[in-house]
Amino acid sequence: MSSDYRNQAHKQDLNKLKKPNIKNKEAQISSIIWESVETNSNLSNTKWEKVDEKDFKNNRYKTNESKKKSYKVSLNSLNRSIVFDNRIIGPDISWLVPPGFKWSTKYKFDFSTRGHNRRKKGEPLLGWNGGDAVGQFYYQPIFIKDYSFGLNLGMRSVYSGSGPGGETAVGEGLSLGFRTDKSLSSTSGVSLGAEQLIHFDDQTDTGRDLYITVSKGWWSNNKDGNFPLNIATFGLATGKMAEGNIKGLCSDLLGGSGTEVDHKRRLCWAPVFTLSRVFNHKYSTFFEYNSKWFLLGSSISPFQEIPLRGTFALQLSDHIDNYRLNNFEELKWVFRLSLGF
């Protein structure tokens, strides 16, 4: 008998049960008066599933509970890096193109050095080959609701010595810039800024890099916190991000592009973009067009408690060759090392 019938039998009034004094067992059963009971449960549509103890250990049956506790994961930035919920510093999502996400409130300072090798035909791919590097200091102290504002200091020379690129003194080629940004949503933002905007001497050739960029992120399956995270950044920029063949709106504003010491070139604007995939809190890959080069790179943020990030990318094509894809002998590389505090 079903549980509904058993429960009803226990609740029946004793007057509804007739128990004649007979010895025959079948007669006793036939003397019971059965009564139909209405129930709200549709037993015919019930789907039974065999439950294994291991399923509970693997949290299989806690899905509904997690859905009730769903939350938004905000995306922020620290220099070229992605930041999760203003707490976890992730890897870089670009090499040169600044992301549009609002600056993280956790770290207001960031020091970064970036560079590239100068490989000639016949030289090893991983050799420095007389490469060049610059230093940048970022300070983002002002936060007002969805906005942030800060300054940055550029340094053309970070090495002095007998080796390649050591002819200039450390600290030569100083420049000043700024950055302001706004959070548009938990997964998007816009930034406006400049690096190396004001030159303090005539030894700066790192580019007068003005920019406006917009970034948007998409979590996997549209579920916040579900990796991989895809990010797109698009914008317009000048200086080192406008040395390519596609540019316009050129002028002598602010003293030109600042990309060369001996020759003054006009300040032009060019489109730039990066497409990034963040696989977890520590590792990412990206494809970047910064007007001068097409890059394919990866970045790592190995420590959760220390905001140290490293980035390496291959130069796939150069504007000098009209963006023709490089063969192996023509490949070069770039790097960036960053530390927040």
Secondary structure as GFF3:
##gff-version 3
##sequence-region A 1 341
A	DSSP	alpha_helix	3	11	.	.	.	ID=ss1
A	DSSP	three_ten_helix	14	16	.	.	.	ID=ss2
A	DSSP	alpha_helix	25	30	.	.	.	ID=ss3
A	DSSP	three_ten_helix	43	45	.	.	.	ID=ss4
A	DSSP	alpha_helix	53	57	.	.	.	ID=ss5
A	DSSP	three_ten_helix	60	62	.	.	.	ID=ss6
A	DSSP	alpha_helix	63	68	.	.	.	ID=ss7
A	DSSP	beta_strand	75	78	.	.	.	ID=ss8
A	DSSP	beta_strand	81	84	.	.	.	ID=ss9
A	DSSP	beta_strand	88	92	.	.	.	ID=ss10
A	DSSP	beta_strand	109	116	.	.	.	ID=ss11
A	DSSP	beta_strand	132	144	.	.	.	ID=ss12
A	DSSP	beta_strand	147	155	.	.	.	ID=ss13
A	DSSP	beta_strand	174	185	.	.	.	ID=ss14
A	DSSP	beta_strand	188	199	.	.	.	ID=ss15
A	DSSP	beta_strand	209	219	.	.	.	ID=ss16
A	DSSP	three_ten_helix	220	222	.	.	.	ID=ss17
A	DSSP	beta_strand	229	237	.	.	.	ID=ss18
A	DSSP	three_ten_helix	239	242	.	.	.	ID=ss19
A	DSSP	beta_strand	248	251	.	.	.	ID=ss20
A	DSSP	three_ten_helix	253	255	.	.	.	ID=ss21
A	DSSP	beta_strand	267	278	.	.	.	ID=ss22
A	DSSP	beta_strand	283	289	.	.	.	ID=ss23
A	DSSP	beta_strand	293	300	.	.	.	ID=ss24
A	DSSP	beta_strand	308	318	.	.	.	ID=ss25
A	DSSP	three_ten_helix	319	321	.	.	.	ID=ss26
A	DSSP	three_ten_helix	328	330	.	.	.	ID=ss27
A	DSSP	beta_strand	332	340	.	.	.	ID=ss28
###
